[in-house]
Amino acid sequence: MNKDLLGLKGVSRAAIGAILDRAAHYKKVIVSGKKKLTDCAGKSVFLLFYENSTRTSSSFDHAAKILGANSINLSVKNSSVNKGETLIDTGITLAAMGADIMVIRHQASGTPKLLADNVTSSVINAGDGSNEHPTQALLDMLTMRERFGRLKDLKIAIIGDVKHSRVARSNIWGLKTMGAEVTLCAPETLKPAGIEAFGVRVEDKIEDAARGADVIMALRMQLERQDSGLIPSVAEYSAFYGINKRVISLANKNAIVMHPGPVNRGVEIASEVMTMPECFIAGQVTNGLAVRMALIKILGNKEDIGL
């Protein structure tokens, strides 16, 4: 078995299904109001966030505590990293302290793998550069499966800054593995080089991407892209790629709108859409907690699900 979850590229349908099934179990626990379990009692989960994070870091922290694990949030700004300690040295030190799981977010792609290759602890990638963000894609898939009862043959339109999005990449790999049909839509300046290699449909116009879709997923527009000249203006981006009622009307009857958050209201999604019943963003947050509980339980207890 693989001791880590570094991304969804190459992860089997069976393994993804097992994670989602376990997450669905924990979703029921969360909804029931029970906030203290003993499933991972005595386990230690270290959080290493080298990039700012509120949703993902707090979700992992809360997930570990609900399961009864010890959650240690390493303040990187105040750690020995600022004294010149390397990531590998930090990992070896934490492993020596008995870390069962290390959850890492880093601005450099490939950093979680570097850590995983040098420690015996399990490593979970909480986002690395523009590479992958597997737990976000898993919670997205859990949300879709809850809504439609399946992932196979669902039509997913992913809209926005695909070039810089680790969320898009993990969703592409995971959804394709589960048999969904993925369409990407982005301005030319925000399409990654070699986008054809993703093996998905690519559209230039949001109308063509949204037409007949079951899920319309907006990606967060990192507003610094405007400063670097990749988009003419936020207003123009919103006019051509923002999700509004008109765009939703082109999708299938029971379609939903999703977003990894935080949302730039009026940019990726019109404010009026945020309060519509088709908007499932709040549900994604709850499902994120369930997915992270599932992964901590599976990896913390060294369960072999075929990763």
QUINOR-V507985 format. One record per run of one state. SS is the DSSP state (a for helix, b for strand, c for the rest). FROM is the first residue (numbers start at 0). TO is the last residue. If there is no record, write none. Layout:
ss->SS from->FROM to->TO
ss->SS from->FROM to->TO
This chain:
ss->c from->0 to->3
ss->b from->4 to->4
ss->c from->5 to->11
ss->a from->12 to->31
ss->c from->32 to->42
ss->b from->43 to->48
ss->c from->49 to->53
ss->a from->54 to->65
ss->c from->66 to->68
ss->b from->69 to->73
ss->c from->74 to->74
ss->a from->75 to->77
ss->c from->78 to->78
ss->a from->79 to->82
ss->c from->83 to->85
ss->a from->86 to->95
ss->c from->96 to->99
ss->b from->100 to->105
ss->c from->106 to->109
ss->a from->110 to->115
ss->c from->116 to->120
ss->b from->121 to->127
ss->c from->128 to->130
ss->b from->131 to->131
ss->c from->132 to->132
ss->a from->133 to->147
ss->c from->148 to->153
ss->b from->154 to->158
ss->c from->159 to->164
ss->a from->165 to->176
ss->c from->177 to->179
ss->b from->180 to->184
ss->c from->185 to->186
ss->a from->187 to->189
ss->c from->190 to->193
ss->a from->194 to->197
ss->c from->198 to->199
ss->b from->200 to->202
ss->c from->203 to->204
ss->a from->205 to->209
ss->c from->210 to->213
ss->b from->214 to->217
ss->c from->218 to->222
ss->a from->223 to->226
ss->c from->227 to->232
ss->a from->233 to->240
ss->c from->241 to->241
ss->b from->242 to->242
ss->c from->243 to->243
ss->a from->244 to->248
ss->c from->249 to->254
ss->b from->255 to->258
ss->c from->259 to->263
ss->b from->264 to->264
ss->c from->265 to->267
ss->b from->268 to->268
ss->c from->269 to->269
ss->a from->270 to->273
ss->c from->274 to->277
ss->b from->278 to->278
ss->c from->279 to->279
ss->a from->280 to->299
ss->c from->300 to->306
